[in-house]
Amino acid sequence: MNEGYNRFAADIEMMLGTPPSIFYKITWLGVTPVMLVCVIAFLGAQYVPAYYGNYNLPPYAEKIGWALALAPCALIPITMVFMFFYTAGNVQTLKGFFTDNAVRKDVLMRLVHPTDEWGPALPENFRRFSARNENGGLDAEAGEDDVFGGAELKAFKPKGADAEIAGEKDRLVHFQDEVKDKGEAGEPTATETAETKADDEAPKV
């Protein structure tokens, strides 16, 4: 449970810039689960069959209502069963899950832990908050074994306003080099071409 909270807290820190305070840890790990259990227990103890005014709905109508209410929740166990068979992969591994402790542990670890490729999209966030960092990414450093570390991280291109500025600089350098090459080759530069075109389009007197 604490490991799951550390991952969630790392996600919050990545989005907001600061980790959640101890108040939220106490609330999310203690107060909220206890209150939910109490509410569910209270509703179960106070349950009465469905009715509308003085009219009691027939049992089949109540069963239909419960089926509609539980249909979205049924996707959770259905997905769990599907992922179990998908992770097992083949009949031999499925048999080993019930007979071999090592196979059982391997399947369970793959079911409840994210893959090494899981993580944020941006490289600088990935190396801090990816599944490779067991401490939640708060103290990770870029290393040679990072998926997006090393040369790939240095080659990361900025986005937003920084990307526009960088793009303008690149285009300016490219334009200056192109003008220089044409000038050395004896060809008219872009400025000379524009001036010649303007003279040709000017009205003749």
C-alpha positions as CSV (number, residue, x, y, z in Angstrom):
1,M,0.0,0.0,0.0
2,N,2.8,2.4,0.9
3,E,4.5,1.6,-2.5
4,G,1.3,2.5,-4.3
5,Y,1.1,5.8,-2.4
6,N,4.7,6.7,-3.3
7,R,4.0,6.2,-7.0
8,F,0.8,8.3,-6.8
9,A,2.7,11.0,-4.8
10,A,5.4,11.0,-7.5
11,D,2.7,11.6,-10.1
12,I,1.3,14.5,-8.1
13,E,4.8,16.0,-7.7
14,M,5.4,15.7,-11.4
15,M,2.2,17.6,-12.2
16,L,2.3,20.2,-9.4
17,G,6.0,20.5,-8.7
18,T,5.6,19.6,-5.0
19,P,4.7,16.3,-3.3
20,P,1.5,16.0,-1.3
21,S,1.7,16.8,2.4
22,I,1.4,14.4,5.3
23,F,-2.2,15.4,5.6
24,Y,-3.1,13.8,2.3
25,K,-1.2,10.7,3.1
26,I,-3.1,10.2,6.4
27,T,-6.4,11.0,4.6
28,W,-5.9,8.7,1.6
29,L,-4.4,5.8,3.5
30,G,-6.4,6.0,6.7
31,V,-9.4,8.2,7.0
32,T,-11.0,7.7,3.5
33,P,-10.8,3.8,3.5
34,V,-12.3,3.7,7.0
35,M,-15.1,6.0,6.1
36,L,-15.9,4.1,2.9
37,V,-16.1,0.8,4.8
38,C,-18.4,2.4,7.4
39,V,-20.7,3.9,4.7
40,I,-21.0,0.6,2.9
41,A,-21.7,-1.3,6.1
42,F,-24.3,1.2,7.2
43,L,-26.1,1.1,3.8
44,G,-26.0,-2.7,3.9
45,A,-27.5,-2.8,7.4
46,Q,-30.2,-0.2,6.5
47,Y,-31.1,-1.8,3.2
48,V,-34.8,-2.1,2.3
49,P,-36.4,-3.3,-1.0
50,A,-37.0,-0.7,-3.7
51,Y,-40.3,1.1,-3.6
52,Y,-42.0,4.2,-5.1
53,G,-44.4,5.9,-2.7
54,N,-46.7,3.1,-1.3
55,Y,-45.9,0.8,-4.2
56,N,-43.3,-1.9,-3.7
57,L,-41.4,-2.8,-6.9
58,P,-41.5,-6.4,-8.0
59,P,-38.4,-8.6,-7.3
60,Y,-37.5,-8.9,-11.0
61,A,-37.4,-5.1,-11.4
62,E,-35.0,-4.8,-8.4
63,K,-32.8,-7.5,-9.9
64,I,-32.7,-5.6,-13.2
65,G,-31.7,-2.4,-11.3
66,W,-28.9,-4.2,-9.4
67,A,-27.7,-5.7,-12.7
68,L,-27.5,-2.3,-14.3
69,A,-25.8,-0.8,-11.3
70,L,-23.2,-3.6,-11.1
71,A,-22.5,-3.9,-14.9
72,P,-19.8,-1.1,-14.9
73,C,-18.2,-2.6,-11.8
74,A,-18.1,-6.1,-13.5
75,L,-15.5,-4.7,-15.9
76,I,-12.9,-4.7,-13.1
77,P,-13.0,-8.5,-12.3
78,I,-13.4,-9.3,-16.1
79,T,-10.3,-7.3,-16.8
80,M,-8.4,-9.0,-14.0
81,V,-9.3,-12.5,-15.4
82,F,-8.3,-11.4,-18.9
83,M,-5.0,-10.0,-17.8
84,F,-4.2,-13.1,-15.8
85,F,-4.6,-15.4,-18.8
86,Y,-2.8,-12.8,-21.1
87,T,0.1,-12.6,-18.7
88,A,0.3,-16.4,-18.3
89,G,0.6,-16.6,-22.1
90,N,0.4,-20.3,-22.6
91,V,-1.0,-23.5,-21.0
92,Q,2.3,-24.6,-19.6
93,T,2.8,-21.4,-17.7
94,L,-0.9,-21.6,-16.5
95,K,-0.3,-25.1,-15.1
96,G,3.0,-23.9,-13.5
97,F,1.1,-21.1,-11.7
98,F,-0.7,-23.7,-9.6
99,T,2.2,-26.1,-9.2
100,D,5.5,-24.1,-9.3
101,N,6.1,-21.4,-6.7
102,A,8.7,-19.6,-8.9
103,V,6.2,-19.5,-11.9
104,R,3.5,-18.2,-9.6
105,K,5.7,-15.5,-8.2
106,D,6.8,-14.4,-11.6
107,V,3.2,-14.2,-13.0
108,L,2.0,-12.2,-9.9
109,M,4.9,-9.8,-10.1
110,R,4.2,-9.1,-13.7
111,L,0.5,-8.6,-12.9
112,V,0.9,-6.1,-10.1
113,H,4.0,-4.2,-11.2
114,P,4.4,-1.8,-14.2
115,T,6.8,-2.6,-17.0
116,D,10.2,-0.9,-17.5
117,E,8.8,1.0,-20.4
118,W,5.9,2.5,-18.4
119,G,6.3,6.2,-17.4
120,P,5.8,9.8,-18.4
121,A,6.2,10.9,-22.0
122,L,8.8,13.6,-21.5
123,P,12.4,12.2,-21.2
124,E,13.4,14.4,-18.2
125,N,10.3,13.2,-16.3
126,F,10.7,9.6,-17.4
127,R,14.1,9.1,-15.9
128,R,12.8,10.5,-12.6
129,F,9.4,8.9,-12.3
130,S,9.7,5.7,-14.4
131,A,9.1,2.2,-13.2
132,R,12.9,1.6,-13.2
133,N,13.2,3.8,-10.1
134,E,12.0,1.8,-7.1
135,N,12.0,4.9,-4.9
136,G,9.3,6.6,-6.9
137,G,11.8,8.7,-8.9
138,L,12.4,11.4,-6.3
139,D,16.2,10.8,-6.1
140,A,17.0,9.3,-9.5
141,E,19.8,10.5,-11.6
142,A,20.3,10.1,-15.3
143,G,22.4,7.0,-16.0
144,E,23.7,5.0,-18.9
145,D,20.9,2.4,-18.4
146,D,18.1,4.9,-18.5
147,V,15.8,4.5,-21.4
148,F,15.9,8.1,-22.3
149,G,19.1,9.0,-20.5
150,G,22.5,10.0,-21.9
151,A,22.7,11.2,-25.5
152,E,19.0,10.9,-26.1
153,L,18.3,13.2,-23.1
154,K,20.8,15.8,-24.3
155,A,19.3,15.7,-27.8
156,F,15.8,16.4,-26.4
157,K,14.2,19.2,-28.2
158,P,12.3,21.9,-26.3
159,K,8.5,22.4,-26.8
160,G,6.3,25.5,-26.7
161,A,7.8,28.9,-26.8
162,D,11.3,27.6,-26.3
163,A,10.9,25.4,-29.4
164,E,9.7,28.4,-31.5
165,I,12.7,30.4,-30.4
166,A,15.1,27.5,-31.2
167,G,13.4,27.0,-34.5
168,E,13.7,30.6,-35.5
169,K,17.5,30.5,-34.7
170,D,18.0,27.4,-36.7
171,R,16.1,28.9,-39.7
172,L,18.2,32.1,-39.4
173,V,21.5,30.2,-39.4
174,H,20.4,28.1,-42.3
175,F,19.3,31.2,-44.3
176,Q,22.6,33.0,-43.6
177,D,24.6,29.9,-44.7
178,E,22.5,29.6,-47.9
179,V,23.0,33.3,-48.7
180,K,26.8,33.0,-48.0
181,D,27.1,29.9,-50.3
182,K,25.3,31.6,-53.1
183,G,27.4,34.8,-52.8
184,E,30.6,32.8,-53.0
185,A,29.4,30.9,-56.0
186,G,28.7,34.1,-57.9
187,E,24.9,33.6,-57.8
188,P,22.5,36.4,-56.8
189,T,21.6,36.4,-53.1
190,A,18.1,36.3,-51.8
191,T,18.2,40.1,-51.1
192,E,19.5,40.8,-54.6
193,T,16.8,38.6,-56.1
194,A,14.1,40.4,-54.2
195,E,15.4,43.8,-55.3
196,T,15.6,42.8,-58.9
197,K,12.0,41.5,-58.8
198,A,10.9,44.7,-57.2
199,D,12.6,46.7,-60.0
200,D,11.0,44.6,-62.7
201,E,7.5,45.0,-61.2
202,A,7.9,48.8,-60.8
203,P,5.9,50.8,-63.4
204,K,7.9,52.1,-66.3
205,V,7.9,55.9,-67.0
